[in-house]
Amino acid sequence: ALQDLSHIAGAARGGMVDVIEILESPSPPASPAAKRTRVPTAAAEAGGAGPVAAPRTYLAGLQAIAACIDDASSTRSAFPRALDVVRARVDEGSVLTAATGEVDFFTSFGNFDKKWGCGYRNVQMLLSALLHAEPALVLFGGAARVDDGGTVCVPSIKTLQQWLEFAWGGGFDVAGAAQVGAVVGTDEWVGATEAVALLRHQGLKARVVDFEWKGGPRRQRQMGDALVEFAKRHFGEVPVSPETRQTALPLLLQWEGHSVSVVGVARSRGGDESLLVLDPALAGAYLTSRMKRPSTSFTAAAYQFAYLDVAGGVLVGDAEREEGKVVSSELVLVWRDRVEGRGGI
């Protein structure tokens, strides 16, 4: 069941709830690449065990904390809709595979970015998952980090807009920059390609895969099946011991002007498979009731996945970072009777 946790908004980390800080970054430095640094937690310094963490499940112990600030102000304040750990409406036994670690939920619902901020909210979710997995990372001039108290901090939408324009100015996704134009202070939405440019600029190994329907005007379930298969291979099979799994972060899935974060795959008793998603356009019971998206519901002609490739390390060297300025995707063609292309299919 969902709990009303608004009374803890702004409180320090503790119990089963984290309050996520969203920070403004300073002006982008001349060298924006990610750096690693040891970030000790207050509990570690004191020799204590720290706060009691929520039980981990194959849903990655999803902490859905709708925390955000008014981007027009430099004052930090927690958004009053804080949710309990999201396990409602999803039977754990039906989950085939899911993201590892933890991911924090950020919503546009009822916020200033309603109807256009989904791309940025999904980037915030992905960064939170990355920082839970790699707490020594410092990104976006310190706006994305784990602080000394163990709190995950992610950049605000305003800060992400500034860094996206800085990435474009540095030669990342020049074609996309020409198409989108300025984003700072606007309600221009961004998608998978912009997310990849933003993350690559930080020295992260980000990739994008395009799925295109080629099976004629009447679309059937083949597109959804291809998306589900990609997600299963991305997250990997769930073994007997979850601790033996390799890190698998959420996927950003975009289509027709909207995007969501895919955090796992479920299978019904009848054998039908669904993507488990966190939709930044939703909150509360609306979010949990629509976490399962059946493969038959994906009827658009085109989809894009953006993701962080953690195999061999999520950070890239200078040469690979330079090559990554051109954002080209892997193309997967979906026909009625077959799937062609790369992208892990």
Protein Blocks (a to p, Z undefined) as FASTA:
>chain_A
ZZdfklmgoiacehjbdcddddddddddfblcdcddddddfklmnopnbjadddddfkoo
pacddddddfkbcbdcddfbdcdddfehiafklpmbdcehjdddddfehpakgoklmmmm
mmmmmmmmmmmmmmmbceehhpaccdfkopacdddfklmmmmmmmmmmnopakllmmmno
paehpacdcdfklmmmmmmmnopacdddddddfebjbdcfklmmmmmmmmmmmnopadfb
lmlpccdddddddeehiacddfbdcddfkopacdddddfkbgcjllmmmmpccfklmmcf
bdcdddddfehpjbdcfklmmmmmpccdddddddfkbcedeehZZ
